[in-house]
Amino acid sequence: MARQIVTGAGPSVQELEHRIAVLERQVAELTETTRALAAALEHASPAIPGGGAPGLVVVPAPTC
């Protein structure tokens, strides 16, 4: 969603709460997807013998 410049009356509290709920769901989905991708990369065998693909760096996902 693009930033909005509000002059005068802004969005209602209900609209803002809805936007926040949508953003929270999106963040949760992105977090879950990122963790799943990181776990898959940790357990993937290297495609190139001798250490993996050149320039590919696997960084463990945060555990927070």
C-alpha positions in Angstrom: 0.0 0.0 0.0 1.4 3.4 -1.0 1.9 6.2 1.5 -0.9 8.6 1.7 -0.8 12.3 2.5 -3.8 13.1 4.5 -5.2 16.6 4.8 -8.2 17.2 7.0 -10.0 14.1 8.3 -7.9 10.9 8.0 -8.9 7.3 7.9 -11.1 6.0 10.7 -9.7 4.0 13.6 -11.4 1.0 12.2 -9.7 1.4 8.8 -6.3 1.8 10.5 -6.9 -1.3 12.6 -7.8 -3.2 9.5 -4.6 -2.1 7.7 -2.5 -3.0 10.7 -4.1 -6.5 10.9 -3.4 -7.0 7.2 0.2 -6.0 7.6 0.7 -8.2 10.6 -0.6 -11.2 8.6 1.7 -10.4 5.8 4.7 -10.1 8.1 3.8 -13.4 9.7 3.5 -15.1 6.3 6.8 -13.7 5.1 8.5 -14.7 8.4 7.2 -18.3 8.1 8.2 -18.5 4.4 11.7 -17.1 5.1 12.3 -19.6 7.9 11.1 -22.5 5.7 13.4 -21.4 2.9 16.3 -21.1 5.3 15.7 -24.5 6.7 15.5 -26.0 3.2 18.8 -24.4 2.3 20.5 -25.6 5.5 19.6 -29.2 4.6 20.1 -29.0 0.8 23.1 -30.8 -0.7 25.5 -28.6 -2.7 24.9 -28.6 -6.4 28.6 -28.3 -7.2 31.0 -30.8 -5.7 33.6 -29.3 -3.4 31.5 -26.7 -1.5 28.5 -25.5 -3.4 27.8 -22.8 -5.9 30.2 -20.0 -6.3 29.0 -16.9 -4.6 26.3 -18.6 -2.7 26.3 -17.9 1.0 23.8 -19.6 3.3 23.0 -17.5 6.4 21.1 -19.3 9.2 17.7 -17.9 10.1 17.5 -16.0 13.3 16.0 -18.0 16.2 14.1 -15.2 17.9 
